[in-house]
Amino acid sequence: YPSREGNEEEAVFNMVNAMLARVHQSGFLNKLPSASLARVHEGIRCYKAIRQDIPKGRPFFPLGLVRLRSPWAATGLDCGRTVYLSVWRKQAAEDTVRLPLPALQGKRVTAECLYPSGLPVLYRFDEAGYLDVTLPRPDTARFFRLTID
C-alpha cells in the first residue's frame, strides 16, 4: 500500500495493482503526502468509472504469466470492444516494452492512458496488434484502455 515515505509513483503503482480486480485500501492514507493522496483519489475515480466492465472481462497476460523477477509485467481484461491493460516497469533496464495484443490485430483502435494523468508515459498502438509503452524510470505503472473504433 502507499506509504507516507513514498512518492506519487509508488501510490500509482499500488493503485494499478488492483485496477482490474477489487481495490482495497490499507495503511495510513491520512498521512500520505498530498501528491500521493491525490493519486489515490484519482485511482479510485478511475476504478469506479470502469468497474462495471470487470465482471464480464476475460483476463489475459500479454507477456505471459507474471514472474517475481520479470523486468516488465502486463495483465489485461478483454471486455469485447474494450480492453483494459495494466502495465508495470519493474526493474527493466530498457524503457520500452512491446505488448502483443493479437485480438486487436488489424483493427482500428483508440488507445488511451486512463491512469494516472500528467505523469510521463509514451504509448502507441499499431494495427499489427502491438502496444508499445515507454516508461522513463523503473518501478512505475500505467493503466490503459484500448477501444475498437
N, C-alpha and C positions, 0 to 999 in steps of 0.2 A: 504494500500500500504506500501511497505517497508519504514521505516523511518531512518533518519541519527542516531537516538539514538538506533536503534535496532541492532540485530546481524544477522549473516548469516542464522540462523534457522528461524528467522522472515521473511527474504526475501524468503526462500524456502517455508514456509507456505503460503505466499502470492501467489507465482507462482503456487503451487499445486492447490490453489483455482480456478484458471482459466484454468488449463491444458486441461480439457475436453470440453471447450466451446470456448471462444474467449478471448485472452489475451488483456487486456487494462492496460497500464502503466500510472501512475499519480504521482504527487508529485515532489520532488527534487531529481531525480535519480542521478544527477550530484554531489550531496552532500552525497551520501551513502558512508559508509566505503568501502574500496577496496574489502574486503571479501564478503560483501553483494552485491556489484555491480557485482562481478564475478558470484555469484549465479543467479542473474537476467539474465545475459548474457547466462549462461548455460541453464537456464529455457527456454529462447526464442529459443535457438538452439534445445532443446528437442521438444518444441511445433512445430517448423517448420518441424521437422522430422516426426511427427505423424499427423499433421493437415489434411492431405488428407483423413484420415480414419474417422474423426469426423462426417461428414455429413451422412455416411452410418451406423453409430453405433446406437445401441438401448440401451438407458440408463437403469440402474438397481441400486438397493440400497441393498447391501448385509446385512446390519444391519437394514434395514427398513429406512423410511424417517428420515432424519437428524433433530434432535431437538436441540434447543438452548443449553440446558444443557447436551446433550449426552456426555458421557466421551470419546467415540470414534465415529468417523464418517467415512463412506466409500461410495464412489459413483463410479460406473463403466460404461463402454461403451463396449457393446458386438458387435464386428465387424466381427463376423463369426469365423474364425480360430485364431483371435487375440482378446484379452480382455485387455482393459486398466482400471486401478484401481487407484483412488486417496484415500489415507488413512491418516487420521488425528488422532493423540492422542491429545485430548484436555486436560481436567483436570483429566484424568483417574488415579486412584491410582495404578492399575495394569499396567505392562509394555508390556503385550502381549494381542493381540486380535486374535480371530479365526473367519475368514470370510468365510461364506458358499458360495460356488460357484457351485450350483447344475448342471449348464450347462456343467461343466468341469469334473463332476464325472465320474470315470472310464477311463479317457483319460490320455494319456501321455502328460504332459505339461511342457514347459520350462518357468520358472518364472525369471524375472529379474527386478531389481530396475533401472528404466531409469533415475530417477532424485530424488535427487541430487547424484553426485558421491562423494565418500570419506567421507560421514558423517555416523555416526553409525546407523545401521539397521540390524536386523536379520529377515530372512523370509524363509518359507518352504512351498511348495505346496505338498499335498498328494493326491493320486488318489481317496480318498473318497470324494474329491471335496472341500477341505478347504485350504485356505492360512492363515498360522499363521504369524503374523507380530509382531516383538518386537521393540519398540522404547524406548530408555533408559530414556527419560525425557518427561514431558508434553509439550504441545504447539509445537509439531513437526509434520511434514508431509512428506510423501514419495509418489512417483508416480511409478507404476509398469506396466509392460507388461507381459501378460501370452499368450504364443503361443502354440497352439495344434501342437504336433510333427507329 
